[in-house]
């Protein structure tokens, strides 16, 4: 039994005792290579020492996390610099690991807890406990508490103990994990969907606190959606001070009967923004007041509408400053153009001082424009100009995300980048063409097609190119250029896999393989899932090689 850390899952690969690769756990197929950044974390061994048992190969799984105290200190520093704040320690850890500059990762106080093993060769482990002891000998950090127990009753006792000491832990723990110790039993139990049958995650109850709503303010987002936000009497919840809480929308306000002045219970669970779960109505004094939907935008005074069938309330002002500021904030954010030093407060300052009104104006800024403003001295002004200059060279996926197209997040932007070689190929693209991309549906396709059919949007993009923007596309996967590790191989699937069979077959086909429905002499591999059928006997009689789902994923990665 061990605590469930709330951080970023990573996998460390060691060959002959040397750290050769570090990757995020990704989507189950492909992770993100973060080797250089991970090497800057002091608690991660660059070489296995302290033991004579050095494996030829081993994949060690763990969680990178940030202690609560360090998280709050980091946010205080970011607030002073006018940068956007991290929502929670998990986001802070993930953002730190994914930095383009390893020196920034090194400056953040990150920690690692190792708890699992993937592939290994040249070493043997009979149990989880033996593996944990080897990790300790090899000087790897292991979970804060790891207990070997007999029977579920004893396991539950440890879970209860962890939940009891949770408020005193220096890190965020959102639950406990109970694992079968014996590796042979783990193998026999196997996996269900993407979760192992040999481990159970017990989620702790979300952190809660009671406080008073001082005020409710309408917040205008970059797409014009107006969200009611509760301003709270500051309260400590799960080791973090909470002073704001989303109320989501006016349907939620009505359903929960939330009023200004109410005493409320606020919940903070994992990476979820703190939210009001209930009103303590017995504490009402009669002075509380309702908060109706505003008739006008609180920022630009334009008309406010609520489209039929939607819960969202929107400002329809095309030149709404709040939307402009939010669009600029989004454009410069970490997953987008990633302009270091151009955080929330600096964007507001530059906007309010008239230096920028549109994200294209960022690339017209000169050092002299900054030096006349508060918050900027010679060095900070030059640093920002340098950061803006660096951002001119970006990828298509980042740029598409930066544009703030409705319904296009980082994942969808990557899908688009894989399918369109050049930015210009998207100009006036049809909805039908976008719908040919797997995992993109009607809503996203319409939104993208509408965006690129607007001459004003194309004009802004061309303006950016004229100001030095260079968009590269390393993600493009042209049919003829695509790396296809399964080229010429025939696969047949039997039994239940962690993902739907059709999805796995499409994945095989996308990497050059052929997914057949029956086993023959031409079959190269039989992918065997849970409860295999008669195809297994047929494959054995023909001498067809059997592989597991995990082995198929390794083939897909080219391993």
Helices and strands as residue ranges (DSSP letters): E 2-5, E 8-15, E 18-24, H 35-38, E 57-66, H 68-80, H 89-97, H 102-107, E 110-121, H 128-137, H 152-165, G 166-168, E 173-179, H 183-189, E 191-192, E 195-196, E 199-203, E 207-220, E 225-237, E 240-246, H 250-256, E 263-268, E 275-279, G 281-283, E 304-305, E 313-315, H 321-332, H 344-352, G 359-364, H 367-371, H 378-391, E 393-395, H 396-402, H 410-419, G 423-426, H 431-434, H 442-452, H 455-466, E 470-472, E 490-494, H 501-510, E 514-516, E 525-528, H 535-542, E 545-547, H 549-557
